[in-house]
Amino acid sequence: MSAVLEDLPRGGVETPPMDERDVLAAELTARLEGAASSGLPVAPHSRLGRLAALFGLSEFETDVVAVLWTTAFDPDLRTALLDRDGPHLTPRGIAQCCSHPARVRLSSESPLRVWRLVDEHPLIDGSAALAIDPHIVAWLEGEPELDRALTGRARRLAPTFELPSWPLERWAAQLKEGLERGLRWRVRLETEDPILAAACATAVARRVQLPVLRVDLAGPAGEEAADRALRAHRQAYLDTCALYFDAGAASHWIPIPFALQFVAGTAAPAPAEGVRDIVLRLAAPTVDERCMLWRAALPGAAAWPQQQLDALALHAEAGVDDIARVAAAEPVDVDAALHALRGAAQNDFDGLAQRIDAQFGWDDLVVPEPVHERLSEIAFEARERGRLWADAGAARLYPQGRGLVALFAGPPGTGKTMAAQVIASELGLDLWRVDVSAVLSKWVGETAQHLQKILSARTARRAVLFFDEADALYGKRVEEIRDAQDRYANMDVSHLMVALEAYDGIILMATNLRANIDGAFMRRIRHCVEFPRPDQNARRAIWGRVVAALFGIDVLGADDLDRLSRLEATGAQIKNAALSAVFAARRAGSPPDTRLLGRMLARELAKDGSGLSQRDLDAMLEDGK
């Protein structure tokens, strides 16, 4: 069999298949009439000659294929052979007819058996009846047919797109040089994006002048899967095309694998005999490349404002498969595209995180101006970071720590969670709150494993992760280690820090106890924002927005809001008090007033041990106080 790709026969046949078969049939007829010469006349560039060269057939094996092929179309010739050999076409009869040494069966190592070109059916006398594979007959006849055993599992891949960041010429040159030296390549396309992998495979194969046949080998391993794998390589030889297998395909023994095959996925396949592995690491498309892909996938995107298209391209690492799914929904504008993109997200956190419906905007967040400015900086960095890390110089300078990690610190109810929702909404991303209670484990190393699972999930790279009560995860390490439990606890914290530093996505954290967080962890945080308790002006603004949303704009006047804002409370306490007042007012069948709202707020304050007596409440709500 040919050892290099360039030796594989390409192009057409010197004579039409029908003429070739007629010549072979005439020669067989002459043999039956007593001709003494050995072997059948097989032209090197004929269909049969090409088949013999492809699979390394001996002269006898070539004659076996010739006899089975011609007799399949010539009943009279078949009858004449059977009259000499018995009720079946056998190796013994074909050897006698074509003047080869006598033999009763094909060799176990015969390419006819190994490549399933011919099937043997044992007979009682120790011989075997022979039957040619119908797909081989179709190929010899010049019919472009897919092996029926691969029907529904194989298709040609058409070239789609090429990313400017791919060094395609360098990759192709390396493959060509190896093929010229007789190497057989298995190219692993390291990416989680199947569309990206397929596009790269066709782009590389086009440069070595090969089409690509994609074959699905998924399913339980066994004889059937092994047969499909072998037939896939056989089809590649017959059609001279590279093979492409999806991620997770099991490796099967192939006598001599085709010279070029692609395997998509991040998991390394098992070593295969006779092939040289090469890994092409396909990074996620850059911002500019995503912009190009959006334009190509959405014909109407050219009419969208460039600023909006840039915002869509800046979406956290939307893969090519994500873009294709969104394009199938035919969004009419950027907002519809973002909505479809978020709807396509899959939950692969295994219960370690829950999605929060982030619909708050900047106007809903009542915080001091310095805090608002810091949050705006975080949102800007989250949008722009993709462009920065696409620059090779910046990426080289920061091999780690490319992620955006921000910590929101302050008393409960001061707007930390709402700030995370506002930023996620501003970015058009889903917000996933990590369940710290599920992440923490009493077993050594399991906490780090849980966190690593969250950070490596594909959903995480297309979302904002929110860690509430971060001090529970990143608490200070024990300085005086007294037992193994202290040592393992310190190891867990160290592992968590390493995992966080290696993560390149967006993480927002909140804590009520900043002083409890380990100092080494604080150094790994890009932004630390302090959320103070709201002052009277902030409380008045919060009361006004909550009351207007729940009861209507004209329920309370300015003086009523002023009186309510005198009561010191956090934003969360004000919202809870207003919600309680909604149900109390509906139960009483009367509109709410400042006293009802004040009484509900007093209940909220009592939860923290700072409740007000009715006298104190009345005094604070009086005019002029």
N, C-alpha and C positions, 0 to 999 in steps of 0.2 A: 504494500500500500504506500502511496506517496507520503513523504515525510514533511513536506513543506506546502504551504498554501499555493505558491506559484506553480507547483507541479500538477495541481488538480486540473483536470480537463475542463475547459470552458468553451462556450460557443456551440455551434450546431454540429450536424452529422454530415459526413461526406456524401452519403447516399440516403435517400428516403428510407425510413424504417421498413416499409412494405417491401421494397426491393431487397433490402438486407435479409429479411425473413424468407423471401422467395429463393434467394441464392442458397441459404442454409437448407431449406426444404429440398431443393434440387440435389444438393450434395448428399443429404441423408438418403434420398431415394436411390441415388447411385450406389451408396454403401450397401443398402439392402439388396441391390442387384449384383453385388460381388466385388465392388471396388476395393483395392487393397491398401490405399494410402492411409496414413494415421492422422487423426484430428480433422476438425472442420476448418474451413478457411474463414478466419476472423480478421477483419481489417482493424488496425490499431485505433483508428479514429471513428470507427462505427459505434453504434449504440452498445453492442455487446462488447466490443473492444474497450470502450470507456468503462463499462461496468467491471470488466476483468481488472483494469488498471486501478480503479477506485478501491476495490476490496481485495486485491491481491490474489485473484483466482488462478489456479494452475490450469494447464491445458485441458486436463480431464474435467475439472470443475466448470470451466467455460463451456465445454461440450455438453455437460449436464444441463446447464441453463439453456443452451441453444436447442437441445432436443425438447425440453419441456416447453419452451416458448413456441417453437414451430408446430409441435403436435397439438398445442392448445387451439390453433387456428386451422389445422389440417387433419380432419377425422380419418381420411384414408391412410395418411402416413402413420397416424397413431395406431390404427388397426394393424398395419403391416408390422410395426414394432412389437405390438402385443402378441401377434402370431408367433414371433420368434422368442419372446421373453416370458410369456404367460399373461395372466390377467392384469398385471401392473407394470408400470414403468419403474425399473429398479436400477441401482448402480451397476449391477452385473450385466443387464441387458444393454445399457448405454455404453459400457466399456467394451463389450463385444462388438457392437455396431460400429463404434468409432475407433476400433483397433487399439484399445488401451489394455494394459495388464488387467487381468480379472480381479474384481473386488465385489464384495457383497454389500458393503455399507460405506457410507461416507466417514471420513476420519472425524474423531471428536473435535479436533482443532480446525476442521475445515471452515473457511470463511462462509461457506454456504449455510452451515449450521449456526455458527456464532452470530452472524448478522441476519439470521432468519430469512435468507434469500430463498431457501428451499426447505420444506418440511419433510421429515422422514416419519413413516408409519411402519413400525416393526411388523414383519410377517412371520408365520409359524416356522418357516424354513431357515430363519436367521438372517434373511435378507430384509430389505425395507422398500416399501412403496414410496415414490417421490412425488411431491406436489410443489410447484413453484408459487411463491407469494404473489397474489393478484396485483399488488402495488408494483412489483418488479416488472410484471407483464405490461402494465400501463406505462411505466417509464420507458421500457424498451420500444413500445409503440409510439413514443413521442408525445404522450398525453400528459399535460401539466396537472398532475393530480396530487392532492395531499393524502398521505397514508390514512386510511379510514380508521385505524386505531387511534389516530390523533385528532379525529373530527371533534370539534367543540373544545379542543384543548390547545390548538395551535393556530397562529395567524401571523401574517407578515406585518412587520412594523414599518410604518411610513415615517420618514424624517419629519420632524415638527419644528423645533426651534433649537438655536444654539446660543449659549450665554457667552458674552465677551470674556468673562473671567475664566473660561475653560481653556487650558493650553492644549487644544485639540491637535495641533500640528506636532507638538512634542510627544504627546501620547501615541499618536498614529506612527510617528517615526520609530519609537521604541518597539512597537508591535511589529512593524515591517522588518526591522533589523533582526528581531528574534525569529520571525517566520522564515527569513532567508537562511538562518542557521539551523532550521529544522525544529524549532521550539513549537510547542503547542500551548496556547495561552488560555488561561481562565481568568477573566477580568472581573474583579469584584467591585461593583459600584456602591461605595459606602454612603448610603443616604437612606432616610426613612420615607422619602418622597418617591413613589413608584413612577410617576409621570416624568419627574426629573431624570431618574435613572434610565428610563426607556429613551428619552430624547438624547441623552448623552451616548447611549449605546449606538443608536442609528447614526449619530454624527461621527463617531469614531469609525464605525464600520464603513461608512461612505468613503472615508479617506483611504481605506484599504480595498475599496471597490467591491464590497460585499453587501448584499441585502441582509436583513435580520429576521429570523423566524423566532417568534415568542412561543414558548411551550410551557403549559401549566402542568407541573408534576405534583401538585398538591394532592393530598390524600394519604391513607395509610400505606406504609412501606410494605412491599411484598412483591410477588412475582409479576403482578399486573403493572405496578409502578416501574419495576425494573425493565419490563418489556417496552413501556412507553418511552423510557429514557433512551434505550437502545435504538428504537425506531426514530426518535428525534435526531440522534446523531446520524443514523442512516439517511434520513431525509436531508440533512445538511450536506452530506457527501453527494447525494444524487442531484440536489439543486444548487450546490455550491453557495451556501448561505451560512452566515454566523448564527449561533444559537443564543437565545436569551431566556434565562430562567428567573422566575420571581423569587423573592426572599423566602427563606424557609424550605426551599426545595431540597429533598434528600439527595445525597450523592450516591450514584450507582456505578458499578464497575462497567466500563466500556472498553472493548478490546483495544482500539486505537481511537481516542476521542477526536472529534473534529478540531481543526487547527485553531479556531477562535470561538470562544463562548463567553457570554456575559452572565454574571450572577448578581442580582440586585439585593441590597439589604446590608444591615450593619453587622450581622452575625457571620463569623468566618465559617465557610463550608469545610467539611472534612477533607483531609488531603486526598488527592486523586492521583492514581498512577499515570504517569506519562504526560502530565501537564505542568506548566509553570504558572504559579499564581502571581497576580499583580493587583494592587489595590489602588483605585482611583477615588480619592475622597472628594465628594461633591458637596461643597458648602452651600448653605441656603442662598438663594439669589440676593444680591445686594439691593439696596433701595432703588437705584437706577434700573437694575435689571427687572425688578418687580414692576416698575412703572412701564417698562417695555412689554412685559408679559400681559399686564392689564390691558394695554392698548391693543395687543394682538388678540386677546381673548374676547374683548368686548368691542365690537365694531363701533358702537355709539360712544365709546369713551373719548374719542377724539374731540367730540363737541363739549365735553365736560370741562369746567374751569381747571386750568393747570394746577392751581393751588389745592383744589379738592382732590385731583388725581394724585398729587404728591402726598397728600394726607392718607389716601388709600394705600399708596405704595409703602408708606412708613408704618403701616399696621404691623404689629409684632410678628415678623417672620412668617407671613402668610406663604405657605408652600404652593408649588405649582398645582398640586392636586386640589388644594383649597381654591385657588383661582379658577380652575376648571369647573369645580362644583358650583361656584358662584356664577360663572358665565352661563352655565346651563339653565340657571333661573332667570336669565335675561333681565338683570336689574336696570331700572330706568334712570337711576342717578346714583351718586356716591353713597347717599344715606341707605338706599335699598341694597347696595352692594355690601356695605358694612353690616347691615342687619342679617343678610344671607350668610356672610362670613362668620358672624358670631353664632348663627343657628347651626352651622356645620360643625361646631366644636364638639368633640367627644369627651366624655368623662372617663378618664383612665387613671383616676386617683385611688380607686378601690376603697372608697368611703373615707379617705383621709382628708378630704376637703369638700366643701359645699359651695355652690355658686350663690352669690348675692346679687340680687336685682339692683343694678347701679343705674338709677335714673335721676340722681341729683345733679344740679348744675352749680356754677359758681355763685349764682344769686341766692341759692338756698343755704350756703355756708356762711354763717356769721362768726367771723374771727377777726382779731386785730389786723390792721393793714400789714405789719411786718410778717405775720404768719401767712396771710394771703399771698404776699410776695414770694415767700419761700416755697409755698405750694405751687405757685406758677412756675418757678424755676424747675421744680421736679418734673412737672408736666412737659415743659419744653425739652428738658434733657431726655425724657422718655421718648419723645418724638424724634429728636435729632440724633440720638445715639447710634442709630443704624448707619447713618452717613459717616459718622466719625470712625466707627470700627471697620468700615469698608476700606478705609485708607490703610495701606500696608504699613506705613511708617508708624501710625498710631497703634495698630494692632501689634507690631513688633515691640513697641515700648511697653505695652501693657499685656503681656501674655496671660495674666490672670487679673481678676478684679474688674472685668468689663461689665459686670452686672450693675444694675441700679438698685441700691438698697437704701431705703429711707426709714427712719425711726420717728414715730410720733409719740411724744411723751407728755404726760399731763394727767390731771385728776380725771376720774370717770365722768363721762357725759359731756366732755368739753369739745366734741366734734371730731375726734380722731378717726372713727369708723366712717363718718360722713365724708371726711376729707379723702379717704381712700376711694369711696364711691364716686366722688366728684372727679378725681383724677382718672379713674378707669373709664368713666363716661366721656370725659374730655378726649381720651385716646381712642374711644370706640372699641374698647376691649372688655372682655368679661372679667369680673372680679371673683376670685375664689378664696374663701376664708378657710385657712388650714385649721383643722380640728386638733388643737394641741393635746387634748386629752387622749385622742386616738394615736397621736404620734409618740407620746411619751410611753415608755415601757419599763417595767422593772427588770427585764432580762437584758443582760450585757450585750451591747451592740445593736439591739433591735430598734432603739430610738433613732440611731444614725441610719439604719436601713430604711426605716419609714420615711425619714426626711429625704434620703437619696431617691427613693421611689417617686416622691412628689416632684423633686427638682428635675428628674429625668423624664417625667411624663411629657408626652407630646403636647398635651393641652396646656401645660405650664408655659410653653414658649409662645403661646398665642393668647396669653391672658396676663392679668396682674394677680400675683399671690399676696394674700393679706394674712399676716400672723398676728393674731390678737394675743395679749398677755405674753409677749415675747420673752419676758424675764423668766418664764417657766422653762423655756428651752435654753436660753443663753445666760443662765445665772452664773454668779461668780464661782470659780473653781475653789475647791478646798485647799487652803494653804498648808495646814498641818494634817497630813494624811495619817489616819489612825488605823484604818483597816482596808481590806480589799474593796469594800463597797465605795469608799472615798476615791480610791484609785480608779476604779472603773467609771465612776461618775465623772471624774476629770477627763478620762479618755473619751467618753461620750461627747462632752462639751467640745473637746479639741476636734473630734471628727465632724461635728456640726459646723464648726468654724471653717474647716477645710472645704466642706461641701458648699457652704455659702460663698466662699471666695471663688470657687470654680464655676459657679452658676453665672450665666451671662444674660439672664432675663431680668424682669422687674419684680422686686419684692418690697412691699410696704409692711411695716411692723408698728405695733402699738403697745405701749406699756404704761401702767400707772406707777411703776416703781423703777425709774431709770437708775437709781443708785444701786439696784440689785444686779444690774447687767455687768458681765465681765468686761474689764477694760480692753482686753484684746479684741473682743467682738466689736466694741465701739469704734476701734480704729478701722474696721472693715466697712463701716457705714458711710455712704456718700453724703447723706443729709440727715441732720437731727433737728427736728422741729418741736419746740415747746408750745403746748396748748394751755394758756392760762384760763382760769375761771372767767366767765363773761362779766364785764362790768355792767353798770346800770343801763348804759346806752345799748350795749349788746343784748342785754336781757329784754329791753323794750322792743328791739328789732325782732327778736325771736318770738316774743309773745304776739307781735303784730302779724307775723307770717303764719304762725300756727293757727291762731284764732281765725284769720281770714280764710285759711284753707278748710278749716273744719266747720265754721259757723257762718261765714260770710263776711264781707268787708265792713258792713255797717253795724255789726252787733255791738261792738265796743267803741267808745270814742277815745280821743287822744288822752284825755285825763284818766280814763280807766286804765289804759295801757301804762301810763306813768305810775299810777298807784301799784299796779301789779309788778312793775319792774323794780320796785323798792325791795321786794323780797329776794334775798340772795338765793340763787339756784343755778344749776347748770342747764345747758340746753336740753339734755336728755330728761331731766326732772320736769322742765317746763312742758315738753312734748307729752310725757306720761300724764301729767296733771291735766292737760287739755283733753287728752283722750278719755280719761276718767270722767271729766266734766261733760263730754258728749253724751255718754250713757246716762249720767245722773240727770241731765236736762231732759233727755227723751223720756226717762222714767217719770219725771215730774210733770212733763207736758208743758214746760215753760222754757223760754230762752235763757241762756246762761248769763250770769252777771259777774261782776268782779268778786263778790263774796263766794260764789260757787267755785270759781276758778282758784281763788285764794285758799279755800278749804281743801280742794283737791291737791293743791301744791303742798299744803301743810302735811297732808298724808304722805306725800313723796319724801318730804324732808324728814319725816319721822322714821323712815326706813334706815336712815343714816344716824339716827339718834339726835337729830337737831330739829325736832318738831316745834311748832309754835302753839301756844295756848290760844283759845278763842279770843281772850282779851288782847293779847299781843297782836294777833292777826287783825282784829278790828282797829286797833290803834294805828297799825301800819297802813291800813287801807283808807284811813280818814283823809279828807281833803286837807291840804296844807301841811301834812306831816312829811 
